[in-house]
């Protein structure tokens, strides 16, 4: 089992691990559904098989991409834990509680937004499949899968604290390195890191690592020039008491690293 987890890139926590597991689960379910549909769907066999095949192909694509990214991130994480890190911080229980209290309101708001996104995601996928198959039933099935996938990701976040908030509950140790941020059991990648800031207007101080989550390009009607908009989310890291200077130095180091085209 350990060898299989390592082959799939799931032996260490990665930012794509939950997506990989969910996609593999959908792949297995779709694979089971195909022979069942073949025997039970009757006059709707062709439509049902097309729906199951579409889900199977989508799950296979997501699973393949997830395994590739998970293996890559797991390799980077092994190097970081072997000593290739920028900062290694340990928090007291009081510091963890202080930071978690500071982030509670923000986290709950983000979780509500994630739940709403899961609902919209399920409705969109179900609606598209329903239009393609012209069947309510075969629109509800992939829509339900998509909704459950979204809920699984929300629950995965809530079980250990919001994914982009460190330190989370149950851990007092943190590594920051070129690969990303690692707390035992949790990891966020710096693959799409775009900016780093230090929020020092409140106690505790907070490091903000902005990672790109999406981007789109549009053409201005007036100038006809193409403009690319990058959407980012901050990974929020509490700074231990007495490490404020080190945090400022870490920001400068990250800026230098980013300026070199990392």
C-alpha positions in Angstrom: 0.0 0.0 0.0 2.9 2.4 0.8 4.5 1.7 -2.6 1.1 2.4 -4.3 0.7 5.7 -2.4 4.2 6.7 -3.4 3.6 5.8 -7.0 0.5 8.0 -7.0 2.2 10.8 -5.2 0.0 10.4 -2.1 2.5 9.3 0.4 3.0 13.0 1.5 0.3 15.7 1.7 0.2 17.8 -1.5 -2.1 20.5 -2.7 -3.5 18.2 -5.4 -3.9 15.1 -3.3 -7.6 15.6 -2.5 -8.3 16.2 -6.2 -6.4 13.1 -7.2 -8.3 10.9 -4.6 -11.7 12.3 -5.7 -10.9 11.9 -9.4 -9.8 8.3 -8.8 -13.0 7.6 -6.9 -15.1 9.0 -9.8 -13.0 6.9 -12.2 -13.8 3.7 -10.3 -17.5 4.5 -9.9 -17.8 5.3 -13.7 -15.9 2.1 -14.5 -18.4 0.1 -12.4 -21.4 2.0 -13.9 -20.5 1.1 -17.5 -21.2 -2.7 -17.3 -24.3 -2.1 -15.1 -25.7 0.3 -17.6 -25.0 -2.1 -20.4 -27.3 -4.7 -18.7 -29.9 -2.5 -17.0 -30.5 0.6 -19.1 -32.7 -1.0 -21.7 -33.8 1.4 -24.4 -31.6 4.2 -22.9 -28.4 2.1 -23.1 -26.7 4.3 -25.7 -27.5 7.6 -23.9 -26.5 6.2 -20.5 -23.3 4.8 -21.8 -22.3 8.1 -23.4 -23.0 9.9 -20.1 -20.9 7.3 -18.1 -18.1 7.4 -20.7 -18.0 11.3 -20.5 -17.7 11.1 -16.7 -15.0 8.3 -17.1 -13.0 10.4 -19.5 -13.3 13.6 -17.4 -12.2 11.6 -14.3 -9.3 10.0 -16.1 -8.0 13.4 -17.2 -8.3 14.9 -13.7 -6.7 11.8 -12.2 -3.8 11.8 -14.6 -3.1 15.5 -14.0 -3.5 15.1 -10.2 -1.1 12.2 -10.1 1.5 14.1 -12.1 1.3 17.2 -9.9 1.1 15.2 -6.7 4.3 13.2 -7.6 6.1 16.4 -8.5 5.1 18.2 -5.3 5.9 15.1 -3.1 9.4 15.1 -4.6 9.9 18.8 -3.8 8.5 18.3 -0.3 11.0 15.5 0.4 13.9 17.8 -0.5 12.5 20.5 1.7 12.1 18.2 4.7 15.7 17.0 4.1 17.0 20.5 4.8 16.2 22.6 1.7 13.9 25.1 3.4 14.0 28.9 4.1 12.4 28.9 7.5 11.5 26.4 10.2 9.2 27.7 12.9 7.7 26.2 16.0 4.7 27.7 17.7 3.6 27.6 21.3 0.1 26.4 22.0 -0.8 30.0 23.0 0.4 31.4 19.6 -1.5 28.8 17.7 -4.8 29.6 19.5 -4.2 33.4 19.2 -3.7 33.1 15.4 -6.6 30.7 14.9 -8.9 33.1 16.9 -7.6 35.9 14.7 -8.6 34.0 11.6 -11.9 32.4 12.7 -14.2 35.0 11.1 -12.3 35.1 7.9 -12.2 31.3 7.6 -15.9 30.9 8.2 -16.7 33.4 5.5 -14.4 31.6 3.0 -16.0 28.2 3.9 -19.5 29.6 3.1 -18.2 30.9 -0.3 -16.7 27.4 -1.0 -20.0 25.7 -0.2 -21.9 28.1 -2.5 -19.3 27.4 -5.3 -19.8 23.6 -4.8 -23.6 24.1 -5.4 -23.0 26.2 -8.5 -20.4 23.8 -9.9 -22.8 20.9 -9.5 -25.6 22.8 -11.2 -23.5 23.9 -14.1 -22.1 20.4 -14.8 -25.5 18.8 -14.3 -27.1 21.4 -16.6 -24.6 20.9 -19.4 -24.9 17.1 -19.2 -28.6 17.4 -19.1 -28.6 19.5 -22.3 -26.2 17.2 -24.0 -28.2 14.0 -23.2 -31.6 15.7 -23.2 -32.4 13.8 -20.0 -33.0 15.0 -16.5 -31.8 11.8 -15.0 -28.5 11.7 -16.8 -28.0 15.4 -16.0 -28.5 14.8 -12.3 -26.0 12.0 -12.1 -22.8 13.9 -13.2 -24.2 17.0 -11.5 -24.5 15.1 -8.3 -20.9 13.7 -8.7 -19.6 17.3 -9.3 -21.5 18.6 -6.2 -20.1 15.7 -4.0 -16.6 16.5 -5.3 -17.0 20.1 -4.3 -18.4 19.1 -0.9 -15.5 16.7 -0.4 -13.0 19.5 -1.0 -14.8 21.8 1.4 -14.9 19.1 4.1 -11.2 18.4 3.5 -10.4 22.0 4.2 -12.7 22.3 7.2 -11.3 19.2 8.9 -7.9 20.7 9.4 -8.6 24.4 9.1 -8.9 26.5 6.0 -6.3 25.2 3.5 -4.8 28.7 3.0 -4.3 29.4 6.8 -1.2 28.3 8.7 -0.7 27.1 11.3 -3.9 25.1 11.4 -5.2 23.1 14.2 -3.3 20.1 15.4 0.2 21.3 14.5 2.8 23.6 16.0 5.6 23.1 13.4 5.9 24.8 10.1 8.4 24.7 7.1 8.6 27.4 4.4 10.7 26.7 1.4 10.9 27.0 -2.4 8.4 24.2 -2.8 5.8 25.8 -0.6 4.5 25.7 3.0 4.4 22.5 5.0 2.8 21.7 8.3 2.7 18.0 9.2 -0.4 16.7 7.4 -0.9 19.8 5.3 0.9 21.4 2.3 0.4 24.4 -0.1 2.5 24.7 -3.2 4.4 27.8 -4.4 4.0 26.6 -8.0 2.0 29.8 -8.9 3.4 32.2 -6.3 3.2 35.8 -7.5 3.7 38.1 -4.6 4.6 38.1 -0.9 3.7 40.7 1.8 4.0 41.1 5.5 0.9 42.3 7.3 2.2 44.0 10.4 -0.7 46.3 11.4 -2.1 43.8 13.9 -0.8 41.2 16.4 0.2 38.5 15.5 1.9 39.6 12.3 0.9 37.7 9.2 2.8 36.7 6.1 0.7 36.7 2.9 1.9 34.5 0.1 -0.3 35.3 -3.0 -0.7 32.3 -5.3 -2.4 32.6 -8.7 -5.7 30.7 -8.8 -6.9 31.7 -12.3 -6.3 34.1 -15.1 -8.2 35.5 -18.1 -7.4 37.8 -21.0 -9.7 40.4 -22.6 -9.4 43.0 -25.3 -10.1 46.6 -24.4 -12.8 48.2 -26.7 -11.2 51.6 -26.6 -7.5 50.7 -27.1 -7.9 47.2 -28.6 -5.1 46.0 -26.5 -5.0 42.6 -24.8 -5.0 42.7 -21.0 -4.5 39.7 -18.7 -6.1 39.7 -15.3 -4.6 37.4 -12.6 -6.7 36.3 -9.7 -4.9 35.3 -6.6 -5.6 34.0 -3.1 -3.3 34.6 -0.1 -1.8 31.8 1.9 -1.9 33.3 5.4 0.9 32.4 7.8 1.1 33.6 11.4 4.5 34.9 12.4 5.7 33.5 15.8 6.5 36.1 18.5 10.1 37.2 18.1 10.4 36.1 14.5 9.2 39.4 13.0 12.6 40.4 11.6 13.1 36.9 10.1 9.7 37.2 8.5 10.7 40.6 6.9 13.9 39.0 5.6 11.9 36.1 4.2 9.7 38.6 2.2 12.8 40.1 0.8 14.2 36.7 -0.1 11.0 35.7 -1.8 10.9 39.0 -3.8 14.4 38.4 -5.0 13.5 34.8 -6.0 10.4 35.9 -7.9 12.3 38.7 -9.7 14.6 36.0 -11.2 11.6 34.4 -12.8 11.0 31.5 -10.4 
